[in-house]
Amino acid sequence: MRYVLAALMEDAGEDGINLTEEDIGSLFMLFKTEIEVLDKRA
C-alpha cells in the first residue's frame, strides 16, 4: 500500500498528468480494493 500511495503522490507534472487530492483519494481506494480482492483470490 505504501508503494501505491507513493506512486500516486509523486509529482506527475513531468508526464503532464494533473491529479486533484480527490482524484488521488479515489484512485487509492480503487487500487486498495483491487489489491484486497486479488489477495483473497490467491
PDB file of N, CA, C, O and CB in Angstrom:
ATOM      1  N   MET A   1       0.823  -1.188   0.000  1.00  0.00           N
ATOM      2  CA  MET A   1       0.000   0.000   0.000  1.00  0.00           C
ATOM      3  C   MET A   1       0.871   1.258   0.000  1.00  0.00           C
ATOM      4  O   MET A   1       0.515   2.278  -0.591  1.00  0.00           O
ATOM      5  CB  MET A   1      -0.939  -0.006   1.206  1.00  0.00           C
ATOM      6  N   ARG A   2       2.004   1.164   0.666  1.00  0.00           N
ATOM      7  CA  ARG A   2       2.894   2.320   0.713  1.00  0.00           C
ATOM      8  C   ARG A   2       3.370   2.690  -0.692  1.00  0.00           C
ATOM      9  O   ARG A   2       3.465   3.869  -1.033  1.00  0.00           O
ATOM     10  CB  ARG A   2       4.100   2.035   1.628  1.00  0.00           C
ATOM     11  N   TYR A   3       3.668   1.668  -1.508  1.00  0.00           N
ATOM     12  CA  TYR A   3       4.120   1.925  -2.875  1.00  0.00           C
ATOM     13  C   TYR A   3       3.019   2.583  -3.704  1.00  0.00           C
ATOM     14  O   TYR A   3       3.285   3.521  -4.457  1.00  0.00           O
ATOM     15  CB  TYR A   3       4.573   0.621  -3.542  1.00  0.00           C
ATOM     16  N   VAL A   4       1.791   2.099  -3.571  1.00  0.00           N
ATOM     17  CA  VAL A   4       0.668   2.664  -4.322  1.00  0.00           C
ATOM     18  C   VAL A   4       0.484   4.131  -3.960  1.00  0.00           C
ATOM     19  O   VAL A   4       0.324   4.976  -4.841  1.00  0.00           O
ATOM     20  CB  VAL A   4      -0.632   1.874  -4.044  1.00  0.00           C
ATOM     21  N   LEU A   5       0.508   4.429  -2.687  1.00  0.00           N
ATOM     22  CA  LEU A   5       0.341   5.811  -2.250  1.00  0.00           C
ATOM     23  C   LEU A   5       1.494   6.682  -2.739  1.00  0.00           C
ATOM     24  O   LEU A   5       1.274   7.803  -3.199  1.00  0.00           O
ATOM     25  CB  LEU A   5       0.239   5.879  -0.725  1.00  0.00           C
ATOM     26  N   ALA A   6       2.710   6.178  -2.642  1.00  0.00           N
ATOM     27  CA  ALA A   6       3.870   6.955  -3.099  1.00  0.00           C
ATOM     28  C   ALA A   6       3.787   7.211  -4.597  1.00  0.00           C
ATOM     29  O   ALA A   6       4.109   8.307  -5.055  1.00  0.00           O
ATOM     30  CB  ALA A   6       5.183   6.224  -2.759  1.00  0.00           C
ATOM     31  N   ALA A   7       3.364   6.221  -5.359  1.00  0.00           N
ATOM     32  CA  ALA A   7       3.245   6.390  -6.805  1.00  0.00           C
ATOM     33  C   ALA A   7       2.182   7.420  -7.155  1.00  0.00           C
ATOM     34  O   ALA A   7       2.357   8.193  -8.096  1.00  0.00           O
ATOM     35  CB  ALA A   7       2.917   5.057  -7.471  1.00  0.00           C
ATOM     36  N   LEU A   8       1.097   7.439  -6.419  1.00  0.00           N
ATOM     37  CA  LEU A   8       0.046   8.420  -6.682  1.00  0.00           C
ATOM     38  C   LEU A   8       0.454   9.829  -6.267  1.00  0.00           C
ATOM     39  O   LEU A   8       0.054  10.806  -6.898  1.00  0.00           O
ATOM     40  CB  LEU A   8      -1.226   8.023  -5.960  1.00  0.00           C
ATOM     41  N   MET A   9       1.242   9.931  -5.217  1.00  0.00           N
ATOM     42  CA  MET A   9       1.596  11.241  -4.672  1.00  0.00           C
ATOM     43  C   MET A   9       2.794  11.880  -5.369  1.00  0.00           C
ATOM     44  O   MET A   9       2.995  13.090  -5.268  1.00  0.00           O
ATOM     45  CB  MET A   9       1.884  11.116  -3.204  1.00  0.00           C
ATOM     46  N   GLU A  10       3.598  11.068  -6.083  1.00  0.00           N
ATOM     47  CA  GLU A  10       4.785  11.644  -6.709  1.00  0.00           C
ATOM     48  C   GLU A  10       4.388  12.662  -7.769  1.00  0.00           C
ATOM     49  O   GLU A  10       3.282  12.614  -8.308  1.00  0.00           O
ATOM     50  CB  GLU A  10       5.657  10.543  -7.328  1.00  0.00           C
ATOM     51  N   ASP A  11       5.277  13.557  -8.055  1.00  0.00           N
ATOM     52  CA  ASP A  11       4.994  14.636  -8.998  1.00  0.00           C
ATOM     53  C   ASP A  11       4.805  14.078 -10.398  1.00  0.00           C
ATOM     54  O   ASP A  11       5.758  13.611 -11.022  1.00  0.00           O
ATOM     55  CB  ASP A  11       6.122  15.678  -8.986  1.00  0.00           C
ATOM     56  N   ALA A  12       3.586  14.129 -10.883  1.00  0.00           N
ATOM     57  CA  ALA A  12       3.276  13.639 -12.216  1.00  0.00           C
ATOM     58  C   ALA A  12       3.333  14.762 -13.242  1.00  0.00           C
ATOM     59  O   ALA A  12       2.936  14.564 -14.390  1.00  0.00           O
ATOM     60  CB  ALA A  12       1.905  12.983 -12.232  1.00  0.00           C
ATOM     61  N   GLY A  13       3.812  15.923 -12.856  1.00  0.00           N
ATOM     62  CA  GLY A  13       3.901  17.064 -13.749  1.00  0.00           C
ATOM     63  C   GLY A  13       4.751  16.793 -14.970  1.00  0.00           C
ATOM     64  O   GLY A  13       4.494  17.324 -16.051  1.00  0.00           O
ATOM     65  N   GLU A  14       5.775  15.954 -14.792  1.00  0.00           N
ATOM     66  CA  GLU A  14       6.641  15.607 -15.920  1.00  0.00           C
ATOM     67  C   GLU A  14       5.865  14.876 -17.000  1.00  0.00           C
ATOM     68  O   GLU A  14       6.169  15.010 -18.185  1.00  0.00           O
ATOM     69  CB  GLU A  14       7.813  14.749 -15.452  1.00  0.00           C
ATOM     70  N   ASP A  15       4.867  14.105 -16.599  1.00  0.00           N
ATOM     71  CA  ASP A  15       4.075  13.329 -17.536  1.00  0.00           C
ATOM     72  C   ASP A  15       2.866  14.108 -18.049  1.00  0.00           C
ATOM     73  O   ASP A  15       2.122  13.609 -18.893  1.00  0.00           O
ATOM     74  CB  ASP A  15       3.620  12.044 -16.884  1.00  0.00           C
ATOM     75  N   GLY A  16       2.669  15.306 -17.557  1.00  0.00           N
ATOM     76  CA  GLY A  16       1.536  16.114 -17.976  1.00  0.00           C
ATOM     77  C   GLY A  16       0.222  15.688 -17.346  1.00  0.00           C
ATOM     78  O   GLY A  16      -0.850  15.986 -17.872  1.00  0.00           O
ATOM     79  N   ILE A  17       0.305  14.980 -16.205  1.00  0.00           N
ATOM     80  CA  ILE A  17      -0.893  14.492 -15.521  1.00  0.00           C
ATOM     81  C   ILE A  17      -1.114  15.355 -14.279  1.00  0.00           C
ATOM     82  O   ILE A  17      -0.228  15.484 -13.434  1.00  0.00           O
ATOM     83  CB  ILE A  17      -0.758  12.970 -15.138  1.00  0.00           C
ATOM     84  N   ASN A  18      -2.285  15.931 -14.184  1.00  0.00           N
ATOM     85  CA  ASN A  18      -2.626  16.753 -13.020  1.00  0.00           C
ATOM     86  C   ASN A  18      -3.755  16.074 -12.247  1.00  0.00           C
ATOM     87  O   ASN A  18      -4.881  15.981 -12.735  1.00  0.00           O
ATOM     88  CB  ASN A  18      -3.040  18.200 -13.453  1.00  0.00           C
ATOM     89  N   LEU A  19      -3.447  15.602 -11.047  1.00  0.00           N
ATOM     90  CA  LEU A  19      -4.437  14.938 -10.210  1.00  0.00           C
ATOM     91  C   LEU A  19      -4.784  15.823  -9.032  1.00  0.00           C
ATOM     92  O   LEU A  19      -3.902  16.399  -8.397  1.00  0.00           O
ATOM     93  CB  LEU A  19      -3.924  13.573  -9.728  1.00  0.00           C
ATOM     94  N   THR A  20      -6.072  15.930  -8.741  1.00  0.00           N
ATOM     95  CA  THR A  20      -6.505  16.649  -7.549  1.00  0.00           C
ATOM     96  C   THR A  20      -6.393  15.710  -6.357  1.00  0.00           C
ATOM     97  O   THR A  20      -6.188  14.508  -6.527  1.00  0.00           O
ATOM     98  CB  THR A  20      -7.964  17.187  -7.706  1.00  0.00           C
ATOM     99  N   GLU A  21      -6.525  16.250  -5.158  1.00  0.00           N
ATOM    100  CA  GLU A  21      -6.498  15.403  -3.961  1.00  0.00           C
ATOM    101  C   GLU A  21      -7.652  14.409  -3.991  1.00  0.00           C
ATOM    102  O   GLU A  21      -7.506  13.273  -3.539  1.00  0.00           O
ATOM    103  CB  GLU A  21      -6.567  16.265  -2.678  1.00  0.00           C
ATOM    104  N   GLU A  22      -8.789  14.826  -4.518  1.00  0.00           N
ATOM    105  CA  GLU A  22      -9.942  13.940  -4.630  1.00  0.00           C
ATOM    106  C   GLU A  22      -9.644  12.795  -5.608  1.00  0.00           C
ATOM    107  O   GLU A  22     -10.011  11.649  -5.350  1.00  0.00           O
ATOM    108  CB  GLU A  22     -11.189  14.731  -5.088  1.00  0.00           C
ATOM    109  N   ASP A  23      -8.985  13.104  -6.720  1.00  0.00           N
ATOM    110  CA  ASP A  23      -8.602  12.073  -7.689  1.00  0.00           C
ATOM    111  C   ASP A  23      -7.659  11.057  -7.051  1.00  0.00           C
ATOM    112  O   ASP A  23      -7.818   9.848  -7.224  1.00  0.00           O
ATOM    113  CB  ASP A  23      -7.936  12.712  -8.925  1.00  0.00           C
ATOM    114  N   ILE A  24      -6.683  11.563  -6.317  1.00  0.00           N
ATOM    115  CA  ILE A  24      -5.709  10.690  -5.659  1.00  0.00           C
ATOM    116  C   ILE A  24      -6.412   9.788  -4.642  1.00  0.00           C
ATOM    117  O   ILE A  24      -6.120   8.595  -4.566  1.00  0.00           O
ATOM    118  CB  ILE A  24      -4.604  11.529  -4.966  1.00  0.00           C
ATOM    119  N   GLY A  25      -7.332  10.351  -3.866  1.00  0.00           N
ATOM    120  CA  GLY A  25      -8.077   9.552  -2.886  1.00  0.00           C
ATOM    121  C   GLY A  25      -8.921   8.482  -3.547  1.00  0.00           C
ATOM    122  O   GLY A  25      -8.970   7.347  -3.073  1.00  0.00           O
ATOM    123  N   SER A  26      -9.587   8.831  -4.638  1.00  0.00           N
ATOM    124  CA  SER A  26     -10.424   7.855  -5.354  1.00  0.00           C
ATOM    125  C   SER A  26      -9.577   6.743  -5.952  1.00  0.00           C
ATOM    126  O   SER A  26      -9.932   5.569  -5.854  1.00  0.00           O
ATOM    127  CB  SER A  26     -11.234   8.548  -6.462  1.00  0.00           C
ATOM    128  N   LEU A  27      -8.463   7.106  -6.570  1.00  0.00           N
ATOM    129  CA  LEU A  27      -7.580   6.092  -7.151  1.00  0.00           C
ATOM    130  C   LEU A  27      -6.992   5.186  -6.076  1.00  0.00           C
ATOM    131  O   LEU A  27      -6.873   3.978  -6.279  1.00  0.00           O
ATOM    132  CB  LEU A  27      -6.455   6.758  -7.945  1.00  0.00           C
ATOM    133  N   PHE A  28      -6.622   5.765  -4.927  1.00  0.00           N
ATOM    134  CA  PHE A  28      -6.077   4.959  -3.847  1.00  0.00           C
ATOM    135  C   PHE A  28      -7.098   3.924  -3.383  1.00  0.00           C
ATOM    136  O   PHE A  28      -6.758   2.756  -3.192  1.00  0.00           O
ATOM    137  CB  PHE A  28      -5.649   5.850  -2.675  1.00  0.00           C
ATOM    138  N   MET A  29      -8.344   4.348  -3.203  1.00  0.00           N
ATOM    139  CA  MET A  29      -9.380   3.419  -2.755  1.00  0.00           C
ATOM    140  C   MET A  29      -9.628   2.325  -3.799  1.00  0.00           C
ATOM    141  O   MET A  29      -9.841   1.166  -3.444  1.00  0.00           O
ATOM    142  CB  MET A  29     -10.686   4.177  -2.462  1.00  0.00           C
ATOM    143  N   LEU A  30      -9.601   2.690  -5.077  1.00  0.00           N
ATOM    144  CA  LEU A  30      -9.773   1.715  -6.145  1.00  0.00           C
ATOM    145  C   LEU A  30      -8.655   0.685  -6.125  1.00  0.00           C
ATOM    146  O   LEU A  30      -8.915  -0.518  -6.161  1.00  0.00           O
ATOM    147  CB  LEU A  30      -9.822   2.413  -7.502  1.00  0.00           C
ATOM    148  N   PHE A  31      -7.402   1.155  -6.066  1.00  0.00           N
ATOM    149  CA  PHE A  31      -6.268   0.239  -6.043  1.00  0.00           C
ATOM    150  C   PHE A  31      -6.258  -0.610  -4.778  1.00  0.00           C
ATOM    151  O   PHE A  31      -5.922  -1.793  -4.830  1.00  0.00           O
ATOM    152  CB  PHE A  31      -4.966   1.014  -6.159  1.00  0.00           C
ATOM    153  N   LYS A  32      -6.620  -0.024  -3.655  1.00  0.00           N
ATOM    154  CA  LYS A  32      -6.674  -0.770  -2.382  1.00  0.00           C
ATOM    155  C   LYS A  32      -7.676  -1.915  -2.484  1.00  0.00           C
ATOM    156  O   LYS A  32      -7.396  -3.035  -2.056  1.00  0.00           O
ATOM    157  CB  LYS A  32      -7.056   0.173  -1.205  1.00  0.00           C
ATOM    158  N   THR A  33      -8.839  -1.629  -3.050  1.00  0.00           N
ATOM    159  CA  THR A  33      -9.861  -2.659  -3.211  1.00  0.00           C
ATOM    160  C   THR A  33      -9.384  -3.757  -4.150  1.00  0.00           C
ATOM    161  O   THR A  33      -9.572  -4.942  -3.874  1.00  0.00           O
ATOM    162  CB  THR A  33     -11.160  -2.046  -3.735  1.00  0.00           C
ATOM    163  N   GLU A  34      -8.769  -3.364  -5.256  1.00  0.00           N
ATOM    164  CA  GLU A  34      -8.239  -4.350  -6.216  1.00  0.00           C
ATOM    165  C   GLU A  34      -7.193  -5.260  -5.560  1.00  0.00           C
ATOM    166  O   GLU A  34      -7.212  -6.474  -5.762  1.00  0.00           O
ATOM    167  CB  GLU A  34      -7.619  -3.632  -7.438  1.00  0.00           C
ATOM    168  N   ILE A  35      -6.295  -4.680  -4.786  1.00  0.00           N
ATOM    169  CA  ILE A  35      -5.260  -5.470  -4.119  1.00  0.00           C
ATOM    170  C   ILE A  35      -5.888  -6.445  -3.130  1.00  0.00           C
ATOM    171  O   ILE A  35      -5.474  -7.602  -3.060  1.00  0.00           O
ATOM    172  CB  ILE A  35      -4.256  -4.550  -3.398  1.00  0.00           C
ATOM    173  N   GLU A  36      -6.879  -5.996  -2.367  1.00  0.00           N
ATOM    174  CA  GLU A  36      -7.547  -6.877  -1.401  1.00  0.00           C
ATOM    175  C   GLU A  36      -8.266  -8.027  -2.105  1.00  0.00           C
ATOM    176  O   GLU A  36      -8.203  -9.167  -1.645  1.00  0.00           O
ATOM    177  CB  GLU A  36      -8.546  -6.077  -0.550  1.00  0.00           C
ATOM    178  N   VAL A  37      -8.939  -7.745  -3.201  1.00  0.00           N
ATOM    179  CA  VAL A  37      -9.645  -8.792  -3.949  1.00  0.00           C
ATOM    180  C   VAL A  37      -8.651  -9.807  -4.505  1.00  0.00           C
ATOM    181  O   VAL A  37      -8.854 -11.014  -4.378  1.00  0.00           O
ATOM    182  CB  VAL A  37     -10.481  -8.176  -5.097  1.00  0.00           C
ATOM    183  N   LEU A  38      -7.588  -9.320  -5.115  1.00  0.00           N
ATOM    184  CA  LEU A  38      -6.591 -10.230  -5.678  1.00  0.00           C
ATOM    185  C   LEU A  38      -5.894 -11.040  -4.584  1.00  0.00           C
ATOM    186  O   LEU A  38      -5.555 -12.203  -4.801  1.00  0.00           O
ATOM    187  CB  LEU A  38      -5.556  -9.446  -6.489  1.00  0.00           C
ATOM    188  N   ASP A  39      -5.678 -10.439  -3.417  1.00  0.00           N
ATOM    189  CA  ASP A  39      -5.036 -11.144  -2.310  1.00  0.00           C
ATOM    190  C   ASP A  39      -5.936 -12.276  -1.811  1.00  0.00           C
ATOM    191  O   ASP A  39      -5.443 -13.350  -1.467  1.00  0.00           O
ATOM    192  CB  ASP A  39      -4.709 -10.163  -1.158  1.00  0.00           C
ATOM    193  N   LYS A  40      -7.239 -12.047  -1.770  1.00  0.00           N
ATOM    194  CA  LYS A  40      -8.166 -13.102  -1.317  1.00  0.00           C
ATOM    195  C   LYS A  40      -8.253 -14.241  -2.322  1.00  0.00           C
ATOM    196  O   LYS A  40      -8.492 -15.385  -1.936  1.00  0.00           O
ATOM    197  CB  LYS A  40      -9.563 -12.521  -1.079  1.00  0.00           C
ATOM    198  N   ARG A  41      -8.063 -13.944  -3.613  1.00  0.00           N
ATOM    199  CA  ARG A  41      -8.144 -14.959  -4.664  1.00  0.00           C
ATOM    200  C   ARG A  41      -6.892 -15.836  -4.695  1.00  0.00           C
ATOM    201  O   ARG A  41      -6.931 -16.953  -5.212  1.00  0.00           O
ATOM    202  CB  ARG A  41      -8.349 -14.292  -6.026  1.00  0.00           C
ATOM    203  N   ALA A  42      -5.776 -15.335  -4.143  1.00  0.00           N
ATOM    204  CA  ALA A  42      -4.511 -16.071  -4.203  1.00  0.00           C
ATOM    205  C   ALA A  42      -4.458 -17.206  -3.231  1.00  0.00           C
ATOM    206  O   ALA A  42      -3.456 -17.917  -3.166  1.00  0.00           O
ATOM    207  CB  ALA A  42      -3.364 -15.158  -3.949  1.00  0.00           C
TER     208      ALA A  42
END
